Amino acid sequence: MDVATYIQAGRDRFIADLKEWLAIPSISGDPARAGDVRRSADWLAASLRDQGFPTVEIWETPGLPAVFAEWPAADPAAPTVVVYGHHDVQPVEPLDEWDTEPFAPVEKDGRLIGRGTSDDKGQVFFHTLGIRALLAASGATAPPVTIRLLIEGEEESGSVHFAELLRTHRDRLACDAVVISDTTMWAADVPSMCTGMRGLTEVEVTLRGPASDLHSGSFGGAVPNPLHAMAALLAALHDADGRVTLPGFYDDVVPLTDEERELFARLPFDEAAWLRTAGDSRAAYGERGYTTLERVWARPTAEINGMWGGHTGPGGKTIVPREAHAKISFRLVAGQDPGKVQLAFRTWVDDHTPPGIVADIHVPGGGVRPCFSPIDSAGVRAARRAMERAFGGEVLFTREGGSGPEADLADILEAPLIFVAVGLDGDRIHAPNEKVEIPLLLKGAETSAYLWEELAAALR
């Protein structure tokens, strides 16, 4: 029996098992659901044991548990690959916007509907079917690479203990590559691979002037106004070409290659339709010289998330306010470091704060580092071949604008990342009526089956 035939034959069992896992409400952001997150880890561990993994363990953290599993290759010299995903899910509110019960998954029109179907239980679970299919088709008792699964339980609540978990178990997780199955493809009929995710750092700025609000008739125009200063500061954050003006902001950015730009351009992107999904935005905007997709995927940004100060209640109040506030976020791309951007921003604010105004800057955390996989790397080429075998056609490339813990995996394990996923932007992840296309899950399993053969040859 070949891989595709095995997967089709095993479809019903695969979906039934996945439904059972999806029924566990493993919402990591809700402390009241901590027991459910643990039940989810226990369920996955038991399933992996039943499916033949020789080693399966629950790894504790100061928060919620992760699941580790290992299936050694028959050849001790074979490469080792870690598969990363997560078994926790997002909250389900607002409940009245769901057409079905979030944790009672339903099959309808070739889709599986329920929380976690796409993000990320479905995409984690297709690997188990893929491994079984490969072994059945080859007649082997072990995969051609050593496969290690690491499925965390806190991704949807910030992966707060994940980096330390990686450091603690670094020797057990030593590998030649890390496969990520927590992203999306361009479309069901346009298979693609993600090659990078942006990083993130956030800052909050407070500008203080007089010790109290002042009467604008007595003092306006004669003392510094913190809101005026804030407006000028934020306006100066970008130049006329839409570029961020922090000195050195672009120094470490890994530029897009001509090949990447050409492959991005081949994606069937309808900007007018995309603008409608962007809250009916009236025009595209951003750094001059780049397309919308390039801006979202591969160029860093600075966004003003909020600004406030002074009188904001009903009616007038003619004052010079004593302080002004703003929240700003920076999306970072390959090569950039959140700490360097934070320092550059502090220096820039100091240089742009007028006399009589005092600036305070709060940075809520260390930020999230970007991650990137070159399209010409051995692992990406191997994964692309596996995906093309499964889908029967060319696989293109994308990146993603969001941020996650992938950079910690690459840095701590010192291994390249390979993104293999079959979710879609239309899967409504984090929203009511989350779904996954069942045929794509099965294609994911087929890709997984071929992937181990391709990586065994490519990573030696």
C-alpha positions as CSV (number, residue, x, y, z in Angstrom):
1,M,0.0,0.0,0.0
2,D,1.4,3.4,-1.0
3,V,1.4,6.5,1.2
4,A,-1.6,8.2,-0.3
5,T,-3.7,5.0,-0.2
6,Y,-2.8,4.4,3.4
7,I,-3.8,7.9,4.4
8,Q,-7.1,7.7,2.6
9,A,-7.8,4.4,4.3
10,G,-6.9,5.8,7.7
11,R,-8.9,9.0,7.2
12,D,-11.9,8.1,9.4
13,R,-9.8,6.9,12.3
14,F,-7.6,9.9,12.1
15,I,-10.6,12.3,12.2
16,A,-12.3,10.4,15.0
17,D,-9.1,10.6,17.1
18,L,-8.6,14.2,16.3
19,K,-12.2,15.1,17.3
20,E,-11.6,13.4,20.7
21,W,-8.5,15.6,21.3
22,L,-10.3,18.7,20.1
23,A,-13.1,18.2,22.6
24,I,-10.7,19.0,25.4
25,P,-10.9,22.8,26.1
26,S,-7.2,23.4,26.6
27,I,-7.3,27.2,26.8
28,S,-4.0,28.1,28.3
29,G,-4.9,31.8,28.9
30,D,-7.7,30.9,31.3
31,P,-6.3,29.8,34.7
32,A,-9.6,27.9,35.3
33,R,-8.7,25.7,32.3
34,A,-5.3,24.6,33.5
35,G,-6.6,21.1,34.3
36,D,-7.9,20.9,30.8
37,V,-4.5,21.8,29.3
38,R,-3.0,19.0,31.4
39,R,-5.7,16.6,30.1
40,S,-4.8,17.6,26.6
41,A,-1.2,16.8,27.2
42,D,-2.1,13.5,28.8
43,W,-4.4,12.6,25.9
44,L,-1.7,13.4,23.3
45,A,0.9,11.4,25.2
46,A,-1.4,8.4,25.4
47,S,-2.2,8.7,21.7
48,L,1.5,8.9,20.7
49,R,2.3,5.8,22.8
50,D,-0.6,3.9,21.1
51,Q,0.8,4.9,17.7
52,G,4.2,3.4,18.4
53,F,6.4,6.2,19.7
54,P,9.0,4.3,21.9
55,T,9.5,7.4,24.1
56,V,6.8,9.7,25.3
57,E,7.1,12.1,28.2
58,I,5.2,14.9,29.8
59,W,7.6,17.8,30.4
60,E,6.6,20.1,33.3
61,T,7.1,23.8,33.4
62,P,6.4,26.4,36.1
63,G,3.1,26.9,34.1
64,L,1.5,24.3,31.8
65,P,3.0,21.0,30.5
66,A,4.5,20.2,27.1
67,V,4.6,16.8,25.5
68,F,7.9,15.2,24.2
69,A,8.1,12.1,22.0
70,E,10.9,10.4,20.2
71,W,11.0,7.8,17.5
72,P,14.7,6.9,16.7
73,A,15.8,6.1,13.2
74,A,17.1,2.7,12.6
75,D,20.5,4.2,11.5
76,P,22.2,5.9,14.4
77,A,24.0,8.2,12.0
78,A,20.7,9.5,10.5
79,P,19.7,13.1,10.9
80,T,17.5,14.2,13.8
81,V,14.4,16.5,13.2
82,V,12.3,18.2,15.9
83,V,8.7,18.9,15.1
84,Y,7.3,21.8,17.0
85,G,3.6,22.6,17.6
86,H,1.3,23.4,20.5
87,H,-1.7,21.7,22.1
88,D,-3.2,24.8,23.8
89,V,-5.9,26.9,22.2
90,Q,-7.4,30.3,22.2
91,P,-10.4,31.4,24.2
92,V,-13.7,31.0,22.4
93,E,-15.6,34.2,23.2
94,P,-17.9,35.5,21.9
95,L,-19.9,32.3,22.1
96,D,-23.0,33.7,20.4
97,E,-21.0,34.0,17.2
98,W,-20.3,30.3,16.9
99,D,-22.5,28.2,14.7
100,T,-21.5,25.0,16.5
101,E,-20.2,24.2,20.0
102,P,-16.5,25.2,20.0
103,F,-15.4,22.0,21.8
104,A,-17.8,19.6,20.0
105,P,-16.1,19.4,16.6
106,V,-18.3,18.9,13.6
107,E,-17.6,17.7,10.1
108,K,-19.4,19.8,7.4
109,D,-18.8,20.2,3.7
110,G,-15.3,18.7,3.9
111,R,-14.4,20.9,6.9
112,L,-13.8,20.2,10.5
113,I,-15.2,23.0,12.6
114,G,-14.1,23.7,16.2
115,R,-11.5,25.4,18.3
116,G,-8.0,24.1,17.6
117,T,-8.8,22.4,14.3
118,S,-6.3,24.5,12.4
119,D,-4.4,26.2,15.3
120,D,-2.8,23.9,16.1
121,K,-4.0,20.5,17.1
122,G,-5.0,19.5,13.5
123,Q,-1.7,20.5,12.2
124,V,0.2,18.7,14.9
125,F,-1.8,15.6,14.5
126,F,-1.3,15.1,10.8
127,H,2.3,14.2,11.4
128,T,1.2,11.1,13.3
129,L,-0.7,9.9,10.3
130,G,2.1,10.8,8.0
131,I,4.6,8.8,10.1
132,R,2.4,5.7,10.1
133,A,1.8,6.0,6.4
134,L,5.5,6.1,5.6
135,L,6.3,3.1,7.8
136,A,3.4,1.1,6.2
137,A,4.4,2.0,2.7
138,S,8.1,1.2,3.3
139,G,7.6,-1.8,5.5
140,A,10.1,-0.3,7.9
141,T,9.8,-0.3,11.7
142,A,11.5,3.0,12.2
143,P,11.6,6.3,10.3
144,P,14.6,7.3,8.1
145,V,15.4,10.2,10.5
146,T,15.1,10.4,14.2
147,I,11.8,12.3,14.9
148,R,11.4,14.2,18.1
149,L,8.1,15.9,18.8
150,L,7.9,18.9,21.1
151,I,4.3,20.1,21.6
152,E,4.0,23.0,24.1
153,G,1.1,24.0,26.2
154,E,1.5,27.8,26.5
155,E,1.9,29.1,23.0
156,E,-1.5,30.9,23.1
157,S,-0.5,32.6,26.3
158,G,2.9,33.9,25.2
159,S,5.2,30.8,25.6
160,V,6.4,32.4,28.8
161,H,8.3,29.3,30.0
162,F,9.2,27.9,26.6
163,A,12.8,29.3,26.2
164,E,13.7,27.9,29.6
165,L,12.2,24.5,28.7
166,L,14.4,24.4,25.6
167,R,17.5,25.3,27.6
168,T,16.6,22.7,30.3
169,H,16.2,19.9,27.7
170,R,18.6,21.1,25.1
171,D,20.6,17.8,25.0
172,R,17.4,15.8,24.5
173,L,16.3,18.1,21.7
174,A,19.6,18.3,19.8
175,C,18.7,18.1,16.1
176,D,19.7,19.0,12.5
177,A,16.5,20.9,11.7
178,V,13.2,22.0,13.3
179,V,9.9,21.6,11.5
180,I,7.2,24.1,12.4
181,S,3.6,23.2,11.6
182,D,1.8,26.3,13.0
183,T,1.5,28.6,10.0
184,T,-0.6,28.8,6.8
185,M,-0.5,28.3,3.0
186,W,-1.5,30.9,0.5
187,A,-4.6,29.1,-0.7
188,A,-6.0,25.6,-1.0
189,D,-5.2,25.6,-4.7
190,V,-1.9,27.5,-4.3
191,P,0.3,25.4,-1.9
192,S,3.1,27.4,-0.3
193,M,5.7,27.3,2.4
194,C,6.3,30.0,5.0
195,T,10.0,31.1,5.2
196,G,9.9,33.6,8.1
197,M,7.9,35.3,10.8
198,R,8.4,38.8,12.0
199,G,9.5,39.7,15.5
200,L,8.0,42.2,17.9
201,T,8.9,44.8,20.5
202,E,6.6,47.2,22.2
203,V,7.3,50.5,24.1
204,E,5.2,53.0,26.0
205,V,6.2,56.7,26.1
206,T,5.1,59.3,28.7
207,L,6.0,62.9,28.2
208,R,5.6,65.2,31.3
209,G,5.6,69.0,31.4
210,P,4.1,71.1,34.1
211,A,3.3,69.6,37.5
212,S,-0.4,70.0,37.0
213,D,-2.8,70.9,34.2
214,L,-2.7,74.6,33.4
215,H,-5.2,77.2,32.3
216,S,-4.5,77.6,28.5
217,G,-5.5,81.3,28.6
218,S,-2.9,82.1,31.3
219,F,-0.1,79.7,30.2
220,G,-0.9,78.4,26.7
221,G,1.8,79.3,24.2
222,A,4.2,80.2,27.0
223,V,5.1,76.7,28.4
224,P,5.8,73.4,26.6
225,N,2.7,71.4,25.9
226,P,3.3,67.6,26.3
227,L,0.6,66.7,23.8
228,H,2.2,69.1,21.2
229,A,5.5,67.4,21.9
230,M,4.0,63.9,21.6
231,A,2.4,64.8,18.3
232,A,5.7,66.1,16.9
233,L,7.6,63.1,18.2
234,L,5.3,60.5,16.7
235,A,5.0,62.4,13.4
236,A,8.8,62.3,13.1
237,L,8.9,58.5,13.5
238,H,8.5,58.1,9.7
239,D,9.9,60.0,6.8
240,A,8.1,61.0,3.6
241,D,8.9,57.5,2.1
242,G,7.3,55.7,5.0
243,R,10.6,54.6,6.4
244,V,11.3,54.5,10.1
245,T,13.7,57.2,11.2
246,L,15.4,55.6,14.1
247,P,19.2,55.7,13.4
248,G,20.4,52.2,12.4
249,F,16.9,50.7,12.3
250,Y,17.6,49.0,8.9
251,D,21.3,48.2,9.4
252,D,20.8,44.6,10.2
253,V,17.8,43.8,8.0
254,V,18.3,40.8,5.8
255,P,17.2,42.1,2.3
256,L,14.8,40.2,0.1
257,T,16.6,38.4,-2.7
258,D,15.5,38.9,-6.3
259,E,14.2,35.3,-6.4
260,E,12.1,35.8,-3.3
261,R,10.6,39.0,-4.8
262,E,9.8,37.2,-8.0
263,L,8.2,34.3,-6.2
264,F,6.1,36.6,-4.1
265,A,5.0,38.5,-7.2
266,R,3.7,35.2,-8.7
267,L,1.2,34.7,-5.9
268,P,-2.3,35.6,-7.1
269,F,-2.7,38.7,-4.8
270,D,-5.7,40.9,-5.3
271,E,-4.9,44.1,-3.5
272,A,-8.5,45.5,-3.7
273,A,-9.9,42.3,-2.2
274,W,-7.2,42.3,0.5
275,L,-8.0,45.9,1.4
276,R,-11.6,44.8,2.0
277,T,-10.3,42.3,4.5
278,A,-8.3,45.1,6.2
279,G,-11.4,46.7,7.7
280,D,-12.4,48.1,4.3
281,S,-9.2,50.2,4.2
282,R,-9.3,52.8,1.4
283,A,-5.7,52.5,0.2
284,A,-2.5,50.6,0.7
285,Y,0.3,52.4,2.5
286,G,3.9,51.7,3.6
287,E,7.5,51.9,2.8
288,R,8.1,53.2,-0.7
289,G,9.7,50.7,-3.1
290,Y,8.0,47.6,-1.8
291,T,4.8,45.8,-2.6
292,T,2.1,45.2,0.0
293,L,3.1,41.6,0.5
294,E,6.7,42.5,0.9
295,R,5.8,45.2,3.4
296,V,3.8,42.8,5.5
297,W,6.1,39.9,5.3
298,A,9.7,41.1,5.0
299,R,10.0,44.8,6.0
300,P,10.1,46.2,9.6
301,T,7.5,48.6,10.8
302,A,6.7,51.1,13.5
303,E,3.0,51.4,14.4
304,I,1.4,53.9,16.8
305,N,-1.1,51.7,18.7
306,G,-2.6,54.4,20.9
307,M,-2.0,58.0,22.2
308,W,-3.9,59.9,24.8
309,G,-3.6,62.7,27.3
310,G,-5.4,65.9,28.6
311,H,-9.1,66.2,28.5
312,T,-11.0,63.5,26.6
313,G,-14.4,63.8,28.3
314,P,-17.5,65.6,27.1
315,G,-17.4,69.4,26.6
316,G,-14.4,71.6,26.4
317,K,-11.6,72.1,28.9
318,T,-9.1,74.7,27.9
319,I,-5.9,73.4,29.4
320,V,-2.3,72.8,28.8
321,P,-2.2,69.1,30.0
322,R,0.6,68.0,32.3
323,E,1.4,64.8,30.4
324,A,0.8,62.8,27.3
325,H,1.1,59.0,26.5
326,A,1.6,56.7,23.6
327,K,2.0,53.0,22.9
328,I,4.2,52.0,19.9
329,S,5.0,48.5,18.5
330,F,7.8,47.6,16.1
331,R,7.5,44.5,13.9
332,L,11.0,43.3,13.2
333,V,12.4,41.1,10.4
334,A,15.3,38.8,9.8
335,G,18.5,40.2,11.2
336,Q,17.0,42.6,13.7
337,D,17.2,42.3,17.5
338,P,14.5,43.6,19.8
339,G,17.0,44.9,22.3
340,K,18.9,47.0,19.8
341,V,15.7,48.5,18.6
342,Q,14.6,49.3,22.1
343,L,17.9,51.1,22.8
344,A,17.7,53.0,19.5
345,F,14.2,54.2,20.4
346,R,15.3,55.4,23.8
347,T,18.2,57.3,22.2
348,W,15.9,58.8,19.5
349,V,13.3,60.0,22.0
350,D,16.1,61.6,24.1
351,D,17.3,63.4,21.0
352,H,13.8,64.6,20.0
353,T,12.4,65.6,23.4
354,P,12.2,69.5,23.6
355,P,13.4,71.5,26.6
356,G,10.9,71.6,29.5
357,I,9.6,68.1,28.7
358,V,10.7,64.9,30.5
359,A,10.4,61.6,28.7
360,D,9.8,58.3,30.5
361,I,10.0,55.1,28.4
362,H,8.6,51.7,29.6
363,V,9.4,48.5,27.7
364,P,7.1,45.7,28.8
365,G,9.4,42.9,28.0
366,G,12.4,41.6,26.0
367,G,10.3,41.3,22.8
368,V,10.1,38.5,20.3
369,R,12.9,37.9,17.8
370,P,12.1,37.3,14.1
371,C,13.0,34.1,12.4
372,F,13.9,33.3,8.8
373,S,14.7,30.3,6.6
374,P,16.5,30.9,3.3
375,I,14.7,29.4,0.4
376,D,17.9,27.9,-1.0
377,S,18.7,26.0,2.3
378,A,18.9,22.2,2.1
379,G,16.0,21.7,4.6
380,V,13.7,24.1,2.8
381,R,14.5,22.6,-0.6
382,A,13.8,19.1,0.8
383,A,10.5,20.2,2.4
384,R,9.4,21.8,-0.8
385,R,10.1,18.6,-2.7
386,A,8.0,16.7,-0.2
387,M,5.1,19.2,-0.5
388,E,5.2,19.1,-4.3
389,R,5.1,15.3,-4.2
390,A,1.9,15.5,-2.0
391,F,0.2,18.3,-3.9
392,G,1.3,17.4,-7.4
393,G,2.5,20.8,-8.4
394,E,4.7,23.8,-7.8
395,V,5.0,25.1,-4.2
396,L,5.5,28.8,-3.8
397,F,6.8,30.8,-0.8
398,T,5.3,33.2,1.7
399,R,6.2,34.8,5.0
400,E,4.0,35.7,7.9
401,G,3.6,39.1,9.6
402,G,2.8,37.6,13.0
403,S,5.3,36.6,15.8
404,G,5.9,33.4,17.9
405,P,8.5,31.4,19.7
406,E,10.2,30.1,16.6
407,A,13.3,32.2,17.0
408,D,14.0,30.6,20.4
409,L,13.9,27.2,18.8
410,A,16.4,28.2,16.1
411,D,18.7,30.0,18.5
412,I,18.7,27.7,21.5
413,L,18.8,24.5,19.5
414,E,21.1,26.0,16.9
415,A,19.1,24.4,14.1
416,P,17.5,25.8,10.9
417,L,13.7,26.1,10.7
418,I,11.5,24.5,8.1
419,F,7.8,25.6,7.9
420,V,5.4,22.8,6.8
421,A,1.8,23.6,7.3
422,V,-1.6,23.4,5.5
423,G,-3.7,25.9,7.4
424,L,-5.4,28.8,5.5
425,D,-5.9,32.5,6.3
426,G,-9.6,31.8,6.0
427,D,-9.5,29.2,8.8
428,R,-10.7,31.8,11.3
429,I,-8.0,30.9,13.9
430,H,-8.5,32.8,17.1
431,A,-12.1,33.7,16.0
432,P,-15.5,32.0,16.2
433,N,-16.1,29.1,13.8
434,E,-12.5,28.1,13.5
435,K,-12.2,25.3,10.8
436,V,-9.7,23.3,8.8
437,E,-10.1,21.8,5.4
438,I,-10.0,18.0,5.9
439,P,-8.5,17.3,2.4
440,L,-5.6,19.7,3.3
441,L,-5.0,17.9,6.6
442,L,-4.6,14.7,4.6
443,K,-2.3,16.4,2.2
444,G,-0.3,17.6,5.3
445,A,0.0,14.0,6.4
446,E,1.1,13.0,2.9
447,T,3.7,15.8,2.9
448,S,4.9,14.6,6.3
449,A,5.3,11.1,5.1
450,Y,7.6,12.2,2.2
451,L,9.3,14.8,4.3
452,W,11.3,12.3,6.4
453,E,12.7,10.6,3.3
454,E,13.7,13.9,1.8
455,L,15.3,15.2,5.0
456,A,17.2,12.0,5.5
457,A,18.9,12.5,2.2
458,A,19.3,16.3,2.4
459,L,20.7,16.7,5.9
460,R,23.4,14.0,5.9
